């Protein structure tokens, strides 16, 4: 079982169970001792060869399980997808700032694998009596994530697909704009492609709705030491001051929605 006093050392844990969410996404559930983890925080996942950050997608203190949802996109995630129940991986953390839960009615917007922290938020907020409307967006029907799970938590779920194969036809931001006009939300939370969040940020600013956004940047240490994940011009570290920021903070991040830096520190524009 995980011990908090050694959070910066990977804890080698068995995989309790694996849920195949879509053809490209699996959720891995592992034993965990909880001490205040919050949706939006992340863990460093170690496969004994490499280590990558993964958002917490499920927080279950009753059963003592933490979940991480992994989209297969490269060698590291391909290796994880080959694992089976009772195989072991290393976890360290949690790290970073999580979503704050506030208000009585919230719109949660997730795009692609960005649904991982949004799902954790939706479940935790629902447990606290918050009414949550959740947009789960994907390119096509087969990649829509967590619909049944979030409905079971008590959320109203709005699937949307780029190709119109399921739910709303269009982008998550188009559906969000429609709901914001029709409903009265106290707050918006989001994680997904940064171009999507840039548009959503503008929508929340125009409608004067407090909003939180979870950003992604290339990380190495997750301890705030190496500076790899610092953002221009403020120098905030995504692994420490982030990954979750309020909308007013995003106004100070020059690169938000414009570019990020690769492993060599070179700008790559969205």
C-alpha positions in Angstrom: 0.0 0.0 0.0 1.1 3.5 -0.8 2.7 5.5 2.0 2.5 9.3 1.9 5.9 9.9 3.5 7.7 8.6 0.5 5.5 10.2 -2.2 8.5 11.1 -4.4 9.6 7.5 -4.7 7.7 5.3 -7.1 5.6 2.8 -5.3 5.4 -0.5 -7.2 1.8 -1.6 -7.1 -0.3 -4.4 -8.7 -3.0 -3.6 -11.2 -6.3 -4.5 -9.5 -8.4 -4.3 -12.7 -8.5 -2.9 -16.2 -11.4 -1.4 -18.0 -11.3 -1.0 -21.8 -13.1 2.3 -22.3 -12.7 2.6 -26.0 -10.5 1.0 -28.7 -7.7 3.4 -27.7 -8.3 4.1 -24.0 -7.9 1.8 -21.0 -8.4 2.7 -17.3 -6.1 1.0 -14.8 -7.2 0.7 -11.2 -4.6 0.3 -8.5 -4.6 0.1 -4.6 -4.1 3.5 -3.0 -4.1 5.1 0.4 -5.8 8.4 0.1 -4.9 11.6 2.0 -6.7 14.4 0.3 -6.1 13.8 -3.3 -8.2 16.0 -5.6 -9.5 15.8 -9.2 -7.1 17.5 -11.5 -3.9 16.3 -9.8 -1.7 13.8 -11.6 0.6 10.9 -10.9 3.9 9.9 -12.4 3.6 6.5 -14.0 6.7 4.3 -14.2 6.9 1.2 -16.4 10.4 0.3 -15.2 11.9 1.9 -18.3 10.3 5.3 -18.6 8.1 7.6 -16.6 5.2 9.8 -17.7 2.6 12.1 -16.0 -1.0 10.8 -16.0 -4.1 12.6 -14.7 -6.0 10.9 -11.9 -9.3 9.8 -13.5 -10.9 8.0 -10.6 -10.7 8.7 -6.8 -12.3 5.9 -4.8 -11.4 6.0 -1.1 -14.1 3.6 -0.1 -12.6 0.8 -2.1 -9.0 2.2 -1.8 -8.4 2.5 -5.5 -7.0 5.1 -7.8 -7.6 5.1 -11.5 -5.6 6.4 -14.4 -6.9 6.4 -18.0 -4.4 5.9 -20.7 -4.8 6.7 -24.4 -2.5 4.6 -26.7 -0.5 7.2 -28.6 3.2 6.1 -28.5 5.6 3.4 -27.3 5.1 4.2 -23.6 1.3 4.0 -23.7 1.5 1.0 -26.0 3.5 -0.8 -23.4 1.0 0.0 -20.7 -1.9 -1.2 -22.8 -0.2 -4.7 -23.0 -0.3 -5.0 -19.2 -2.8 -7.4 -17.5 -4.4 -7.5 -14.1 -1.9 -8.3 -11.3 1.0 -6.9 -13.4 2.8 -4.1 -11.6 3.7 -0.5 -12.4 5.2 2.3 -10.3 3.3 5.3 -9.2 4.5 8.5 -7.4 2.6 11.5 -6.4 0.1 13.0 -6.4 1.4 16.3 -7.8 0.1 19.7 -8.7 -3.0 21.7 -8.0 -6.5 20.2 -8.5 -9.9 21.6 -9.3 -11.7 23.5 -6.6 -15.3 22.4 -6.1 -17.6 25.4 -5.7 -21.1 26.5 -6.6 -24.3 24.5 -6.9 -24.3 24.0 -10.7 -21.2 23.4 -12.8 -20.5 22.8 -16.5 -17.6 20.4 -17.0 -16.1 20.1 -20.5 -13.7 17.3 -21.5 -12.2 16.7 -24.9 -10.6 13.3 -25.7 -8.4 11.9 -23.0 -8.9 15.3 -21.2 -12.0 13.6 -19.9 -9.9 11.8 -17.3 -9.6 14.6 -14.8 -13.1 15.9 -15.8 -14.6 12.5 -14.9 -12.9 12.5 -11.5 -14.2 16.1 -10.9 -17.7 15.2 -12.0 -17.9 12.2 -9.6 -16.4 14.1 -6.6 -18.6 17.2 -7.2 -21.7 15.0 -7.6 -20.9 13.3 -4.3 -20.8 16.7 -2.6 -24.3 17.6 -3.9 -23.2 19.8 -6.9 -25.3 19.5 -10.0 -22.9 18.8 -12.9 -23.6 18.9 -16.6 -20.7 17.2 -18.4 -19.8 17.5 -22.0 -17.8 14.5 -23.2 -16.3 15.2 -26.6 -14.6 13.0 -29.1 -13.9 12.7 -32.9 -16.4 9.8 -33.3 -18.8 7.6 -31.3 -16.4 4.8 -30.5 -14.1 7.2 -28.7 -16.7 8.8 -26.4 -15.6 8.3 -22.7 -17.3 7.6 -19.4 -20.9 8.3 -20.4 -22.5 5.5 -18.2 -20.1 6.1 -15.4 -20.9 9.8 -15.1 -24.6 9.2 -15.5 -24.3 6.7 -12.6 -22.7 9.5 -10.6 -25.8 11.6 -11.1 -24.5 14.0 -13.8 -26.3 15.1 -16.9 -24.1 13.9 -19.7 -23.9 15.5 -23.2 -21.9 13.5 -25.7 -20.6 15.3 -28.7 -18.7 14.1 -31.8 -16.9 15.9 -34.6 -18.5 13.6 -37.2 -22.0 13.6 -35.7 -22.0 9.8 -35.1 -23.3 10.2 -31.6 -24.9 13.0 -29.6 -24.4 16.6 -30.6 -22.7 17.1 -34.0 -19.9 19.6 -33.7 -17.2 20.8 -31.4 -17.4 20.8 -27.6 -17.2 24.6 -27.6 -20.2 24.9 -29.8 -22.3 22.8 -27.4 -20.8 24.6 -24.4 -21.9 27.9 -25.9 -25.4 26.6 -26.4 -25.7 25.4 -22.9 -24.2 28.5 -21.4 -26.9 30.5 -23.2 -29.7 28.2 -22.0 -28.6 27.4 -18.4 -27.3 29.3 -15.4 -23.9 27.9 -14.3 -21.9 29.0 -11.3 -18.6 27.7 -12.7 -17.0 25.9 -15.7 -14.2 23.4 -15.5 -12.3 21.9 -18.5 -9.5 19.8 -19.8 -8.7 18.8 -23.3 -7.0 20.2 -26.4 -5.7 23.6 -25.7 -7.4 25.2 -28.8 -10.7 24.0 -27.3 -9.9 25.4 -23.9 -8.8 28.7 -25.5 -12.3 29.1 -27.1 -14.0 28.0 -23.9 -11.9 30.5 -21.9 -13.2 33.3 -24.1 -16.8 32.1 -23.7 -16.5 32.1 -19.9 -14.9 35.6 -19.9 -17.7 37.0 -22.2 -20.3 35.5 -19.9 -18.5 36.3 -16.7 -18.5 32.8 -15.4 -15.6 31.7 -13.1 -13.7 28.9 -14.8 -10.9 26.5 -14.2 -8.7 24.8 -16.9 -6.2 21.9 -16.7 -3.1 22.5 -18.9 -0.7 20.0 -20.2 3.0 20.5 -20.8 6.1 18.3 -21.3 7.3 17.2 -17.9 10.4 15.6 -16.5 10.7 15.8 -12.7 7.2 16.7 -11.6 8.8 18.3 -8.5 9.2 21.8 -9.8 13.0 21.6 -10.0 13.9 21.1 -13.7 11.8 24.0 -15.1 10.8 21.9 -18.2 7.1 22.7 -17.8 7.4 26.5 -17.1 5.0 28.7 -19.1 5.7 32.1 -20.7 5.9 34.8 -19.4 5.0 34.2 -15.7 7.3 31.1 -15.3 4.7 29.1 -13.5 5.4 25.4 -13.3 2.6 23.2 -14.6 3.7 20.5 -12.2 3.5 22.8 -9.1 1.4 25.9 -9.7 -0.7 24.0 -12.2 -1.9 22.0 -13.9 -5.2 23.6 -13.0 -5.5 27.4 -13.3 -8.4 29.8 -13.0 -9.4 31.8 -16.0 -8.0 35.1 -14.7 -4.6 33.4 -14.3 -4.7 32.2 -17.9 -4.7 35.8 -19.0 -1.2 36.1 -17.7 0.1 32.9 -19.6 1.3 34.3 -22.9 1.5 30.9 -24.6 -1.9 29.6 -23.6 -3.7 28.5 -26.8 -0.8 29.7 -29.0 2.2 27.3 -28.5 4.0 24.9 -26.1 7.6 23.7 -25.9 8.8 20.2 -26.9 11.4 18.1 -25.0 14.2 20.3 -26.4 12.5 23.5 -25.3 11.6 24.6 -28.9 8.3 26.3 -29.5 5.6 24.3 -31.3 2.5 26.3 -32.3 -0.9 24.8 -32.0 
